[in-house]
Amino acid sequence: MARRSSRIEYEKRMHRVLEHIDRHLDETLELDALAEVAYFSSFHFHRLFLAWMGETLGDYLRRRRLEVAALRLVVQPRVPVLSVALSVGFGSTEAFARAFKTRFGCTATAWREQEAQRRAQQRSNPDQSISKRGQATRFENEDHGLSRHTSMENTMKVKVIERQPAKVAYMRHVGPYGKSISEFWMNVVAPWMEANDLLGRPRYGISHDDPSITAPEQCRYDACVEVQEDFVASGNAHTTTIPGGKYASTRFRGTGAEIGEAWTALMRDWLPESGMQLDARPFFEYYPVDANYDSKTGAFECDIVIPVIPL
């Protein structure tokens, strides 16, 4: 029991520092400061991080900065490359250019052009596009695999809303998105929620990584449920607060196989024309308590939500 408790504490601290990194990529992130966030000594922190994550702190920071930059280059085509570089913590165009080419094998400008062409092809042939998110709806075992055409660009109604901060308890899945996420909700999260009297509350699915950029085995997904401020997580669950502020939100109605195209349409079609840009808060799917679900067809409702600030 003591060994399990110790491991849970380590996991909680590592989650805390990873969250801090994602929300402060535009800042200088020194080892000493991150060690303090994780409540570990600076002397041991770099070894602990390597053992836990399988990559050094420096490699992880570089990878996250470049992956976030790669996404922003595509979904914010009017933002200059230098601005994207600065937004993820690179101090100069030269340093960003070298790191980007090493990671992706091409320049940032070429990446932006190639991805724009690829996404245009997906738009004209949506049956070939891969589901971006593949998050869970209810606790049924659905196959969130290939996206199918939903004419999303013609039906999408996006609202920019102000959301209040929400405390959530969550369990993390690391690995490929898709069917395994549904199984995670059904086999792991649902029993935990039932044991903690959390059924019937709003839920969130947070994908921290873009599977078209991040290696599948490194993709992180948090299955979340809204909780009271005094809630104390148990087992392998943790707590965090989804930040408040402005978000773009659209209601999705369809199946797990279709939701990837909805995410793509929001990022590819709406965002570049909106006068808004992304910031460091997480993307998520929001499942309100009264959201409809059809057990016969697998169709469900949720809100697809992305954080935005003025361009």
FIDREN-865755 format. One record per residue: x, y, z of N, C-alpha, C in turn. Coordinates in steps of 0.05 Angstrom, whole numbers, plus 32768, in hexadecimal, padded with zeros to 4 digits. Example, Ala and Ser with C-alpha at 12.3 -4.5 7.8 and 13.67 -1.06 7.14 Angstrom:
81087F8E809C80F67FA6809C81087FBE809C81017FD3808E81117FEB808F81028001809D
//
This chain:
80117FE88000800080008000801180198000802780198010803880318011804680357FF7804E801F7FE9805B80227FCF8048802D7FBB802F80257FBB801B802F7FA88015804C7FAE801380547FC7800E80707FCE802580817FC5803E80777FC7805580867FBE8054808A7FA0804D80767F92804C80787F748037808C7F6C8020808C7F79800B809F7F72801480BB7F77802480C07F8C802E80DA7F92804280E37F7C805380D17F74806680D77F5E805680DF7F45804280CF7F3E803280D47F26802480EF7F28801980F67F3F800C81107F43801F81277F3E803881247F48804C81397F458054813C7F28805781267F1A805F81277EFE804981337EED8030812D7EF3801A81397EE5801A81577EE98020815F7F018020817B7F088035818A7EF7804D817E7EF48062818C7EE5805C818C7EC7805181767EBD804A81757EA0803481897E9A8021818C7EAB800D81A17EA7801981BC7EA7802B81C17EBA803981DB7EBB804881E17EA2805681CD7E97806581D17E7F805281D87E68803D81C97E64802B81CF7E4E801F81EB7E4F801A81F57E67800D820F7E6A802182267E6B803B82207E6A805082357E6B806682317E56805E82257E3F807282207E2A807F82397E20807282507E22807D82687E17809182757E2B809582697E4280A782747E5680C182637E5780D5826E7E6580ED825F7E6B80E7824B7E8080EC82327E7B80E6821D7E8E810082107E988109821A7EAF812282107EBA811E81F77ECB813281E67ECC813081CE7EDC812981D37EF9813681E77F05813181EC7F22811481F47F27810982057F1580ED820E7F1880D981F77F1580DF81E57F0180CD81CE7EFC80CF81BA7F1380E781B77F1E80EA81A57F3580DA81AF7F4D80D981C97F5080C981D57F6580AB81D07F6180A281D27F48808681CD7F42807F81B07F498092819D7F44808E81817F4A809481797F67809E818C7F7780A681877F9280BB81727F9480CE81727F8280E581617F8380FE81737F85811481677F8F812D81767F90813881797F74814581907F6E815081957F54816581807F4D817381767F62818981637F5D817F81497F51816781407F5A815C81277F52814881297F3B813D81417F37812681437F25812B813A7F09814281417EFD814781397EE18148811B7EDE8153810D7EF2815480F07EF1813880E47EF4812980EF7F06810D80E57F0A80FD80EA7EF1810081007EE480F181067ECC80F880F37EB6811180ED7EB2811980DA7E9E810E80BF7EA3810F80B67EBC8105809C7EC380E7809A7EBF80D980AF7EC580BC80AE7EC380B280B17EA780BE80C47E9880B480CB7E7D80C280BC7E6680DA80B17E6C80E980A37E5780F780B67E4480F980CF7E4B810980E37E3C811180F97E50812781067E498132811A7E5B811F81327E5C812181437E708111815A7E728115816D7E5A812F81707E52813581817E3B812881767E218129815C7E1D811D81507E0580FF81537E0680F381507E1E80D681527E2080CD816F7E1A80DB81827E2680D4819E7E2080D681A57E0380EB819C7DF680EF81A17DD980D981947DC980D2817B7DD080BE816D7DC180A3817B7DC4809B81827DDC8081818F7DE0808081AA7DD2809581B97DD3809581D37DC6809281D07DA880A081BD7D9D809F81B97D80808481AE7D778079819C7D87805F81907D80804981A57D81804981B57D96803581CA7D98803881DE7D81805281E57D7B805781F87D65804D81EC7D4A805181D27D46804981C67D2D802A81C87D29801C81C47D3F7FFF81C77D3E7FF781E47D38800381F77D467FFC82137D438003821D7D27801882137D1B801F821B7D00800982157CEC7FFB81FF7CF17FE681F67CDE7FCC82047CE47FC382057CFD7FA9820F7D037FA8822D7D057FC0823A7D067FC282577D067FD382607CEF7FCA825D7CD67FDB82617CBE7FE3827E7CBA7FD682917CC77FDD82AD7CC37FF082B77CD87FF682A77CEC800982AF7D00802582AA7CF6803782BE7CF7805282BB7CEE806182A57CFD807382987CEF808382827CFB8091828C7D14809C82A47D1380AA82AE7D2B809782B07D43807F82B97D3E806B82BB7D54806582A07D608062828C7D4E805D82707D58807582677D68808D826C7D5F80A582647D6D80A782707D8980A1828A7D8A80A282987DA4808C828D7DB7807582867DAC805E827D7DBC806382627DCA807882537DC1807E823A7DCD809A823A7DDA80A582527DDD80BD82557DEE80D882567DDF80D882577DC580F1825A7DB780F882787DB58112827E7DBA811A829A7DBB812182A67DA1812482977D8B812B82A27D71812182907D5B811E829B7D438116828C7D2C812B82777D258144827D7D29815A826B7D22815982527D33815682557D4D8155823E7D5F813D822D7D598126823A7D54810E822B7D4D8111821C7D33811C82297D1F811F821D7D05813082047D06814782057D15815881EE7D18814A81D77D26813D81DD7D3C812F81C87D4B811881BC7D3C810981CD7D2D80F281C37D1F80FA81B17D08810F81B87CFA811881A77CE38123818D7CED8131818E7D04813B81757D10812481627D17810E816D7D2380F8815D7D2C80E681547D1580E081657D0280CD815E7CED80D8815B7CD180F281607CCE80FF815B7CB480FA81707C9F80EE81877CA680E8819C7C9380E681B67CA280E581CC7C9480E281E67CA080C681EA7CAA80C281FD7CBC80A782027CC68095820B7CB0809F821B7C9D808E82257C878086820D7C75809981FB7C70809281E47C5F807E81D27C6D808181CF7C88806E81BF7C98805281CB7C95805081E57C98803681F37C97802981EE7C7C803981F07C67802E81EC7C4C802581CF7C47803681BC7C50803081A07C4C801781987C5C801581A17C757FFD819A7C857FE481A87C7A7FE781C07C6F7FD081CD7C637FC681BD7C4B7FD881B27C3B7FD181A27C247FC481887C2D7FD0817C7C427FC581627C4C7FA981667C567FA4817B7C657F8A81807C717F7581877C5C7F7F81957C477F6D819B7C307F6481817C227F77816E7C207F7081547C147F5C81457C267F6081477C407F4D813A7C537F3181467C507F3181617C4C7F17816E7C497F0881657C317F1781607C1B7F0A81577C027F04813A7C027F12812A7C147F0E810E7C167F0D81067C337EF9810E7C427EF8810B7C5F7EF980EE7C697EF180DB7C587EF280BF7C617F0E80B67C677F2280C57C5D7F3E80BD7C627F4A80CA7C7A7F3B80DC7C887F4780EA7C9E7F4580D97CB87F5A80DB7CC87F5B80CC7CE17F4F80DC7CF87F4080CF7D097F3480DD7D207F4A80EA7D317F4681037D367F5B81137D457F59810D7D627F41810A7D6D7F3F81087D8A7F3780EC7D937F2080E27D897F1880C87D927F1280C67DAF7F0480D87DBB7EFF80D87DD77EE580C97DDD7EE180C37DF77ECB80B37DFF7EB180C37E017E9A80B57DFC7E8080C27DFF7E7480B97E197E6780A27E197E5E80967E327E7480837E3A7E6C806C7E457E7F80597E4D7E7E80407E3B7E6F80437E257E6D802C7E137E8780297E037E8C80117DFA7EA5800B7DEC7EA280117DCF7EA6802A7DC77EA380327DAB7EBE80337D9D7EBD802F7D847ED680307D747ED9804C7D687EE9805C7D757EEE80787D6B7F0680767D587F01806D7D417F1780687D2E7F17807C7D177F0D80747D007F0E80857CE97EF7809A7CE97EFE80B27CE27EE980C77CDF7EDA80C37CC57EC080C97CC67EB080C87CAE7EA480E47CA87E9C80E87C907E9481037C877E7A810B7C967E7B81237CA27E63812E7CB07E5B81497CA67E6781537C8F7E61816D7C857E6481827C9B7E77817E7CAC7E7A818F7CC47E7E81AC7CBD7E8D81B17CA77E9281CD7CA07E7981DC7C997E6481CE7C927E4B81DA7C8A7E3881DD7CA27E3B81CF7CB77E2881CE7CCE7E3481D97CE77E4E81DD7CE97E5B81E57D027E5282017D0A7E4982037D237E42821D7D2F7E5482207D477E6682337D467E7A82377D5B7E7382507D6B7E75824E7D857E7182657D977E8A82697DA77E9182827DAA7EA782897DBD7E9A828F7DD87EA1827F7DEC7E9482817E067EA882867E1B7E9F828F7E327EAF82927E4A7EA9827C7E5D7EBD826B7E637EB982557E757EC6825B7E907EB982527EA57EC482547EC07ED7823D7EC57EEB82417ED67EFD822A7EDD7EED82137EE87EF681FB7EE27EE881E37EEB7EFC81CF7EF87EF781C87F117F0881B47F1D7EFF81987F147F1281887F0B7F0C816D7F027F1E81597F0F7F1381417F127F24812A7F187F28811B7EFE7F4081107EFA7F4581037EE07F5780EB7EE37F5580D97ECF7F6780C37ECD7F7480C57EB17F8E80BF7EB07F9D80C37E977FA180A97E887F9E80AB7E6E7FA480957E5B7FBB809F7E4A7FD0808F7E487FE780957E367FE9807F7E217FE780887E087FE880757DF27FD7807F7DDB7FD3806E7DC67FC480777DAF7FA8807F7DB67F9D80937DA87F81809B7DAB7F7180877D9A7F5780877D9F7F4580757D907F3580637DA27F32804A7D9A7F2280377DA97F2B80337DC57F4580357DCA7F5080307DE57F4680457DF87F3F805D7DEE7F3580727E007F19806B7E0A7F0880617DF87EEE80577E017EF080417E157F02802E7E107F0680187E237F1180227E3E7F2180377E3D7F2B80437E567F15804F7E667F03805E7E597EEC80697E677EDB80527E737ED5803E7E637EC380297E6C7ECE80187E827EE7800F7E7E7EF37FFB7E907F0280067EA87F0B801F7EA67F1B802B7EBC7F0D80427EC97F0480567EB87EFA806F7EC37EDE806B7ECF7ECC805E7EC07EB0805B7ECA7EAF804D7EE57EBD80367EE97EBC80297F047EC6803C7F1A7EDB804B7F137EE6805E7F277ED280747F2E7EC5807F7F197EB080937F1E7E9980887F2E7E9180707F297E7B80647F387E8280607F557E9B80577F5A7EA480527F757EA6806C7F857EAA80837F777EAD809C7F847E9580AE7F817E7E80A27F797E6580B07F787E6780C97F657E7380C57F4E7E7780DB7F3B7E6780D87F217E5780C37F1F7E4680C07F087E3180D77F077E2980DF7EEF7E1680F47EEC7E2181107EEE7E3B81127EEC7E48812D7EEC7E5381337ED07E57814D7ECA7E6381547EB07E7F81477EAE7E85813F7E957E9F81327E907EAE81407E797EC8813C7E797ED981497E657EED81337E5B7EF481367E427F0981267E367F1F81397E2C7F3781377E377F4C81497E2F7F62813A7E217F6781417E077F7D81367DF87F93814A7DF87FAA81437E047FC081567E077FD281577DEE7FCF81437DDD7FE181417DC67FD2813D7DAC7FDE81457D967FD281417D7C7FDE81287D707FCE81137D6B7FD980F97D627FE580FA7D467FE081107D377FEC81127D1D8009811D7D20801081267D38802A81327D3D803A81227D51802D811C7D68803A810D7D7E803980EF7D78804E80E17D80804E80C47D7C803780B87D8C802980A47D81801180997D8E801680907DAB802E80847DB0803380797DCB803880907DDF803B80A97DD6804080BF7DE8802780D17DEB801180CA7DDE7FF980DB7DE07FEC80D87DFB7FE480EE7E077FD880EF7E217FBB80F77E207FAA80E97E2E7F8D80EF7E2F7F8480EE7E4C7F7581027E557F6A81027E707F4C80FF7E6F7F4180EB7E7C7F2480E77E807F1D80F47E9A7F0C81097E987F07811B7EAF7EEA811C7EB67EE581217ED07ECA81267EDA7ECB813D7EED7EB6814F7EEB7EB581667EFC7EB0815E7F187EBF816B7F2B7EBC81657F477EBA817E7F587EB3817B7F717EB281917F847ECE819A7F8C7ED181B37F957EEB81BD7F9C7EF981AD7FB27EEA81A17FC47EF681927FDA7EFB81747FD37EF6816C7FBA7EF981507FB37F1681487FB47F1B81307FBF7F3681257FC17F37810C7FB07F49810C7F9D7F4A80F57F8A7F5680DC7F987F4D80C57F8F7F5780AC7F9A7F61809A7F837F6F80857F8B7F7980727F777F8C80807F637F89807A7F497F9B80867F357F9080A07F2A7F7C80AB7F377F7180C47F2D7F8080DC7F397F7E80F37F2B7F8A810C7F337F7681227F307F7C81397F3A7F6A81507F367F7A81677F297F6B81787F1A7F7781907F0E7F5F81A37F097F6681BA7F007F5181CE7EF97F5481D57EDC7F3E81D17ECD7F3D81DA7EB17F3A81F87EB27F4C82087EA77F4B82257EAA7F3282317E9D7F2A82477EA87F1482567E9C7F1E82687E867F0C82787E7B7F14828B7E667F0482867E4D7F0D82927E377EFF82907E1D7F0682767E0F7EF182697E067EF382517DF67EE182527DDE7EE982467DC87ED782417DB27ECA82267DB57EB082257DB37EA1820C7DB97E8D82067DA37E8B81ED7D9B7E7781E57D887E6B81CA7D917E5181C87D8D7E4381AF7D957E47819A7D807E5081837D887E53816C7D757E3D81587D7A7E31814F7D657E1D81397D667E2581257D517E2B810D7D5A7E3380F87D477E3F80E07D567E4E80D07D487E5A80B87D547E7880BD7D597E8480AA7D677EA080AC7D6D7EB180AC7D547EA7809F7D3F7EB6809E7D267EB580B87D177EA380CA7D1E7EA080E47D107EAD80FB7D1E7EB480F87D377EBC810F7D477ED7811A7D3E7EE881097D327F0281137D287EFF81287D137EEB81257D017EE781397CEC7EDC81537CF87ECD81517D0E7EC381697D1B7EDB81797D277EED816B7D347F0581797D3E7F1581857D277F1981777D127F2881817CFB7F1B819A7CF07F0081997CED7EF281B07CE17EF581C97CF37EF381C57D0D7EF681DC7D1F7F1181E97D1D7F2681D87D1C7F4181E27D1B7F4981EB7CFF7F3F81DE7CEB7F4881E37CCF7F3781F97CC27F1D81F97CC77F0B820C7CB97F0482247CCA7EFC82207CE37EF282367CF37F0982477CFE7F1D823B7D0B7F31824B7D1A7F40825E7D087F4A82567CF17F5A826A7CE07F4A82827CD87F2F82807CD67F1E82967CCD7F1282A67CE47F18829E7CFD7F0A82A87D147F1582C27D207F2E82C87D197F3C82DF7D267F4582D77D427F4582BD7D497F4E82B47D637F6682A27D5F7F74829C7D757F8A82897D747F8982787D8E7F9882627D8D7F9982507DA47FAC825C7DBA7FA782537DD37FBB82587DE77FC1823E7DF57FCD823F7E0D7FD982277E197FC582167E297FAC821F7E2C7F98820F7E3A7F9181F67E2A7F8781E17E377F8281C87E297F6981CA7E177F6981B97E027F5181B47DF27F41819E7E017F27819E7DFD7F1881887E0A7EFD81847DFD7EF2816C7E027ED681677DFC7EC781687E177EB081767E167EA0817A7E2E7E86816A7E2B7E8081597E3E7E6881487E3E7E5681517E557E4381637E4F7E30816B7E647E1E81547E6D7E1381577E847E0281427E8F7DEB813B7E7D7DDF814F7E717DC7814B7E617DCD81457E437DE681407E3C7DED813A7E207DDF81207E187DD481207DFF7DC681097DF57DD980F37DED7DD080DA7DEF7DDF80C37DE67DCB80AE7DDC7DD080A37DC57DBF808E7DB97DCF80747DBA7DC680627DCB7DD580497DCE7DD380377DB67DBE803B7DA57DBB802A7D8D7DCE80327D777DD2804C7D737DE380557D5D7DFF805D7D677E0280627D817E1C806C7D8B7E1F808A7D887E0A80977D7E7E0C80B57D7A7E0A80C27D957E1980D87D997E1A80E67DB27E1E81047DAD7E1C81137DC37E2081307DC27E3781377DD57E47814A7DCD7E5A81577DDF7E6281727DD37E6F81827DE37E79819B7DD97E9781987DD47EA081A07DBC7EBD81A07DB57EC781BC7DBB7EDC81BE7DCC7EE381D87DD87F0181DC7DD57F0881F47DCA7F2581FB7DC87F2982177DD57F40821B7DE27F4682357DEF7F4E82497DDA7F4382617DDB7F4A82767DC87F5082907DD57F6082A07DC87F6682BC7DCF7F6682CC7DB57F6482E67DB67F6582F67D9D7F7F82F27D8E7F7E82F17D747F9582ED7D637FA883057D65
//
